[in-house]
């Protein structure tokens, strides 16, 4: 949001261009995060232990992706996760809480 305020002294055309780029970035970010979130839930749901190390590696990589996004877009990521925690779908709520649990100590250090 601070980026938008930084462009307030620019011409109207420049502001509109920046705003359209910003909104497209938010849409892309939401799509990406919506794709990653179920992976966190699925990995914790599985009862099959035969491929545990593969699932753990995938879980850790997805969490690392969330951390990277959180370092660049902390407010947007937080709002996304809080909104997912409010939905009635249990897997998305669980996934959102797992990501928040993972991110809080790491983003606090950054």
N, C-alpha and C positions, 0 to 999 in steps of 0.2 A: 504494500500500500504506500510505503514511503517513496517508492519509485515514481508513482503517479504524481505525488505532490511535487517531486523534484522537477517535473516537466510543466508546472503551472506557468512559468514565465515564457514558455515557447509559444510559437504561433499555433493557431487552432488546428491547422492541418497536421503539424508535428504532434500535437497532443492526441488527435484522433488516430494517427498512425501508431503511436506508442500504445494507446489504449487497446486498439484492435489486436496488436501483437501480444500485449499482456493478457487479454482475455483468451486468446488462442493458447497461450502457454498454460493458463489455468485449466482449460479444457483438456489439453494433452496430459497435464499432470494428474488430473482426476481420473482419466482413463487408465493411465499407467498404474496409479495406486489401486484402483479398483481391480486391476488384473492381478496385482501382487497379493492383495489382502487374503483372498481365499486360499492361496498356497500356504500361508501361515496356519490357517485353520485345518486344512486337510492333513498337513504333516503331523499335527498333534492328535488328530482323530484316529489315525490308522492303528489297528490292533495287531497288524502283521509286523513282526519284528525281523523278518528275513532281510529286508533292505534298509535297516535302521540307519546305517552309516551314510547311505546315499540321501535319505530323507533329511538327516541332520545337516548334511552339507548344504542341501538345497534351502532348508530353513534358515541357516546362518547367512547364506548369500542373499536371500530375500530381506532378511533383517538388515544386512549391510546396505542394501539398496534404500530401504526406508531411512537409515541413518544418513546416507548421502543426501537424500532429498531433504531431510530435516535440517541439515547444515545450511542448505541454500534457501529453502522455503519453510522455515519453522512454523510460521503462523498458519500457512495454508495446510501444512501436514497436520497440525494439531486440530484445526477445524474439521478436516476430513475424517480423522480418527474419532473425534468426539461425536460427529454425526453418525458414523458407522456404529458406534456403541449405543446409540439411541434407537436403532432399527430393531424390528421384532425378530429378524433372522439371527438365530443363536450363533451360527458359525461366524458371521461377520462381526457380531459383538465380541465373541471370544477372540477372533483374530485382531480386532482393534485393541483390545485390552492387552494381548500378548505383545503387540508392537509398542504400545505405550510403556509397558513394563520394561521392555528392552531399551527404549530410547531415553527415558527419563534420566537415568544416571549418566548416560553417555553424552547427551546434549547439555547436561548441567556442567560437565567437565569442559566442554568446548567453548 
